[in-house]
Amino acid sequence: MKSLRDHLGFIFPLIALLFAAEFSMTADKVVKNYENLMSNDYNIVIVSNKELNDADIRPLVNTFASLEPLSTKKIIDRLSNDISSKNLSVLQNALPKFYSLKLNSFPTPKFMNDVKAKLQKIDGVSRVETFSRTHDKVFKILNLAKMLSYMFMCILGVIGIMLMFKQVRIWLYEHKERIEIMTLFGAPFWLKSAMLYKSAITDSIVATLIVAGFFFALPNIEFFSDLVRQIDVALPALDITKEVPILFGIALLLSIFVVSLVMRKARKSDI
């Protein structure tokens, strides 16, 4: 029972740390998916007195996706009952041409301002509407979500490493007598630390499996899937071939680092 409690004292901080890391990766994927969704819905409206085509816009915008003319038929139809057909014809000829410019990625405010400045220099273009106020608000929210996920990871990471240090020191005192005997017989550093490294590696595997299992099942949990569906994004599935090795690598490196640091400090103080 004591052995299990000792392992849990190391596994729980690792789980918290790996949870924060995977949460950050998942949040990053959600934000990227949302950016793609927003880029599909986002467009820049160009008002021009002359006809425009792709060749006019593509060289100026490296994220150019498409340029589509916007019909003025609804405006004309709305006014058809209020003015004569002759005046309506004059108005129709006088109306400028409207275009919808779509991009293949969600632009930053700076990029959007640069694009607006370039488009306004095109001969015949009288106005460019980027809907900057709404765009900037969405962009700031997305960046805030990324920043909060990274802060969450850092805070849990620091707390997790501190708890891991504490648990390794407990292991060290439990094996103190055995290590002292091995030291008297001239055992190398790696041999004296073998039990601690073995425990750390085992706990790294267990913590990785627990966190991977949770995030693998997360998209199938109705509460979470409904929550993200309300903002029109899908909860991304765990990439087993990519993210699980990353999680295990983080757990293993931190575990080995903590054990090595504690053992070296203990060696300097003769345990």
C-alpha positions as CSV (number, residue, x, y, z in Angstrom):
1,M,0.0,0.0,0.0
2,K,2.9,2.3,0.9
3,S,4.5,1.5,-2.4
4,L,1.3,2.4,-4.3
5,R,1.0,5.7,-2.4
6,D,4.6,6.5,-3.3
7,H,4.0,5.9,-7.0
8,L,0.8,8.0,-6.9
9,G,2.8,10.8,-5.4
10,F,4.9,10.9,-8.6
11,I,2.2,9.9,-11.0
12,F,-0.3,12.7,-10.0
13,P,2.1,15.6,-10.7
14,L,3.1,13.9,-14.0
15,I,-0.6,13.6,-14.9
16,A,-1.2,17.3,-14.1
17,L,1.8,18.3,-16.2
18,L,0.9,16.1,-19.2
19,F,-2.8,17.2,-18.9
20,A,-1.7,20.8,-19.2
21,A,0.6,20.0,-22.2
22,E,-2.2,18.1,-24.0
23,F,-4.7,20.7,-23.1
24,S,-2.5,23.3,-24.6
25,M,-2.1,21.2,-27.8
26,T,-5.8,20.6,-28.0
27,A,-6.6,24.3,-27.4
28,D,-4.1,25.2,-30.2
29,K,-5.9,22.8,-32.6
30,V,-9.3,24.2,-31.6
31,V,-8.1,27.7,-32.2
32,K,-6.6,26.8,-35.6
33,N,-9.8,25.0,-36.6
34,Y,-11.8,28.1,-35.6
35,E,-9.4,30.3,-37.6
36,N,-10.0,28.2,-40.6
37,L,-13.8,28.4,-40.0
38,M,-13.5,32.2,-39.6
39,S,-11.4,32.5,-42.8
40,N,-14.1,30.7,-44.8
41,D,-16.8,33.2,-43.5
42,Y,-14.6,36.3,-43.6
43,N,-14.5,38.5,-46.7
44,I,-13.3,41.9,-47.7
45,V,-15.7,44.1,-49.7
46,I,-14.2,46.1,-52.5
47,V,-16.2,49.0,-54.1
48,S,-14.8,49.9,-57.6
49,N,-15.9,52.1,-60.5
50,K,-14.2,49.7,-62.9
51,E,-14.4,46.0,-63.4
52,L,-11.9,43.9,-61.4
53,N,-10.6,40.4,-61.9
54,D,-8.3,37.9,-60.2
55,A,-5.3,39.2,-62.0
56,D,-5.7,42.7,-60.5
57,I,-5.9,41.4,-56.9
58,R,-3.7,38.2,-56.8
59,P,-0.3,39.9,-57.1
60,L,-1.2,42.2,-54.2
61,V,-2.5,39.6,-51.7
62,N,-0.4,36.5,-51.1
63,T,-3.3,34.8,-49.3
64,F,-5.7,35.4,-52.2
65,A,-8.5,32.7,-52.4
66,S,-11.2,34.1,-54.7
67,L,-12.8,37.3,-56.0
68,E,-16.5,37.3,-56.6
69,P,-18.8,40.1,-57.9
70,L,-21.7,41.0,-55.6
71,S,-25.0,41.6,-57.2
72,T,-26.8,44.9,-56.9
73,K,-30.1,43.4,-58.0
74,K,-31.6,43.5,-54.4
75,I,-30.9,47.2,-54.1
76,I,-32.5,47.9,-57.5
77,D,-35.5,45.7,-56.8
78,R,-36.1,47.5,-53.5
79,L,-36.1,50.9,-55.2
80,S,-38.1,49.8,-58.3
81,N,-41.5,50.8,-56.7
82,D,-40.2,54.3,-55.6
83,I,-38.6,55.6,-58.8
84,S,-39.3,55.6,-62.5
85,S,-37.8,52.9,-64.7
86,K,-35.8,55.7,-66.5
87,N,-34.3,56.9,-63.3
88,L,-33.8,53.3,-62.2
89,S,-31.8,52.6,-65.4
90,V,-29.7,55.7,-64.8
91,L,-29.1,54.6,-61.2
92,Q,-28.2,51.1,-62.2
93,N,-25.5,52.5,-64.6
94,A,-24.2,54.9,-62.0
95,L,-23.9,52.3,-59.2
96,P,-20.3,51.1,-58.6
97,K,-19.3,47.5,-58.8
98,F,-19.1,45.5,-55.6
99,Y,-16.7,42.5,-55.0
100,S,-16.2,40.0,-52.3
101,L,-12.5,39.1,-51.7
102,K,-11.9,35.9,-49.8
103,L,-8.6,34.8,-48.2
104,N,-7.2,31.3,-47.7
105,S,-6.2,32.1,-44.1
106,F,-7.4,34.2,-41.2
107,P,-5.4,37.5,-41.4
108,T,-3.8,39.4,-38.6
109,P,-4.8,43.0,-38.1
110,K,-1.5,44.2,-39.5
111,F,-1.8,42.1,-42.6
112,M,-5.3,43.2,-43.1
113,N,-4.4,46.9,-42.9
114,D,-1.5,46.3,-45.4
115,V,-4.0,44.6,-47.8
116,K,-6.5,47.4,-47.4
117,A,-3.8,50.0,-48.2
118,K,-2.7,48.0,-51.4
119,L,-6.3,47.6,-52.6
120,Q,-7.1,51.3,-52.2
121,K,-4.2,52.1,-54.6
122,I,-5.9,50.1,-57.5
123,D,-7.2,52.4,-60.2
124,G,-11.0,52.7,-59.9
125,V,-11.3,51.4,-56.3
126,S,-13.2,53.9,-54.2
127,R,-13.6,52.0,-51.0
128,V,-12.4,48.8,-49.2
129,E,-14.3,47.5,-46.2
130,T,-12.4,45.1,-44.0
131,F,-14.9,45.1,-41.0
132,S,-11.8,45.7,-38.9
133,R,-13.6,46.2,-35.6
134,T,-15.3,42.8,-35.6
135,H,-12.2,41.1,-37.0
136,D,-9.9,42.6,-34.4
137,K,-12.2,41.5,-31.6
138,V,-12.2,37.9,-32.8
139,F,-8.5,37.9,-33.4
140,K,-7.8,39.1,-29.9
141,I,-10.1,36.5,-28.4
142,L,-8.3,33.7,-30.3
143,N,-4.9,35.0,-29.2
144,L,-6.2,35.3,-25.6
145,A,-7.3,31.7,-25.7
146,K,-3.9,30.6,-26.9
147,M,-2.1,32.6,-24.2
148,L,-4.3,31.3,-21.4
149,S,-3.7,27.7,-22.5
150,Y,0.1,28.3,-22.4
151,M,-0.1,30.0,-19.0
152,F,-2.2,27.1,-17.7
153,M,0.5,24.7,-18.9
154,C,3.4,26.7,-17.4
155,I,1.7,27.0,-14.0
156,L,0.8,23.3,-13.8
157,G,4.2,22.5,-15.1
158,V,6.0,24.4,-12.3
159,I,3.7,22.9,-9.6
160,G,4.1,19.4,-11.1
161,I,7.9,19.5,-11.2
162,M,8.1,20.7,-7.5
163,L,5.9,17.8,-6.4
164,M,8.0,15.4,-8.5
165,F,11.2,16.7,-6.7
166,K,9.6,16.1,-3.4
167,Q,8.5,12.6,-4.2
168,V,12.0,11.6,-5.6
169,R,13.6,12.8,-2.4
170,I,11.2,10.6,-0.5
171,W,12.3,7.7,-2.7
172,L,15.9,8.6,-2.1
173,Y,15.5,8.4,1.7
174,E,13.7,5.1,1.4
175,H,16.6,3.6,-0.6
176,K,19.3,5.5,1.4
177,E,20.7,2.5,3.1
178,R,20.9,0.5,-0.1
179,I,22.6,3.4,-1.9
180,E,25.1,3.9,0.9
181,I,26.1,0.2,0.8
182,M,26.5,0.4,-3.0
183,T,28.6,3.5,-2.6
184,L,30.9,1.7,-0.2
185,F,31.5,-1.0,-2.9
186,G,32.2,1.6,-5.5
187,A,29.0,1.2,-7.6
188,P,28.7,3.7,-10.5
189,F,26.2,6.5,-10.4
190,W,23.8,4.9,-12.9
191,L,23.6,1.6,-10.8
192,K,22.9,3.4,-7.6
193,S,20.1,5.4,-9.3
194,A,18.7,2.4,-11.2
195,M,15.7,1.8,-8.8
196,L,14.7,5.5,-9.0
197,Y,15.0,5.6,-12.8
198,K,13.0,2.4,-13.1
199,S,10.2,3.9,-10.9
200,A,10.3,7.2,-12.8
201,I,10.1,5.4,-16.2
202,T,7.2,3.2,-15.0
203,D,5.3,6.1,-13.7
204,S,5.9,8.1,-16.9
205,I,4.3,5.2,-18.9
206,V,1.3,5.1,-16.5
207,A,0.8,8.9,-16.5
208,T,1.0,9.0,-20.3
209,L,-1.6,6.2,-20.8
210,I,-4.0,7.9,-18.3
211,V,-3.8,11.3,-20.0
212,A,-3.9,9.8,-23.5
213,G,-6.9,7.7,-22.6
214,F,-8.8,10.7,-21.2
215,F,-8.2,12.9,-24.3
216,F,-8.9,10.0,-26.6
217,A,-12.3,9.6,-25.0
218,L,-12.9,13.4,-24.7
219,P,-14.6,13.9,-28.1
220,N,-17.1,11.1,-27.3
221,I,-18.1,12.8,-24.0
222,E,-21.5,14.5,-24.8
223,F,-21.0,17.4,-22.4
224,F,-17.7,18.5,-24.0
225,S,-18.7,17.8,-27.6
226,D,-22.0,19.9,-27.1
227,L,-20.0,22.7,-25.5
228,V,-17.7,23.2,-28.5
229,R,-20.4,22.5,-31.0
230,Q,-22.2,25.6,-29.7
231,I,-19.4,27.7,-31.2
232,D,-19.4,25.8,-34.5
233,V,-16.1,23.9,-34.0
234,A,-15.4,20.2,-33.6
235,L,-13.4,18.9,-30.6
236,P,-10.3,17.5,-32.3
237,A,-9.4,13.8,-31.7
238,L,-6.1,12.8,-30.1
239,D,-3.5,12.1,-32.7
240,I,-2.1,8.8,-31.3
241,T,0.8,8.5,-33.6
242,K,2.0,12.1,-32.9
243,E,0.8,13.4,-29.6
244,V,1.2,10.2,-27.4
245,P,4.9,10.0,-28.2
246,I,5.2,13.7,-27.4
247,L,3.5,13.2,-24.1
248,F,5.7,10.2,-23.2
249,G,8.8,12.1,-24.3
250,I,7.8,15.0,-22.0
251,A,7.1,12.7,-19.1
252,L,10.3,10.7,-19.6
253,L,12.6,13.7,-20.0
254,L,11.2,15.4,-16.9
255,S,11.3,12.3,-14.8
256,I,14.9,11.5,-15.7
257,F,15.9,15.2,-15.2
258,V,14.3,15.3,-11.7
259,V,15.8,12.0,-10.6
260,S,19.2,12.9,-11.9
261,L,19.2,16.3,-10.3
262,V,18.1,14.9,-6.9
263,M,20.7,12.1,-7.1
264,R,23.5,14.5,-8.0
265,K,22.6,16.8,-5.1
266,A,22.5,13.8,-2.8
267,R,25.9,12.6,-4.0
268,K,27.4,16.0,-3.2
269,S,26.1,15.9,0.3
270,D,27.1,12.2,0.6
271,I,23.3,11.3,0.7
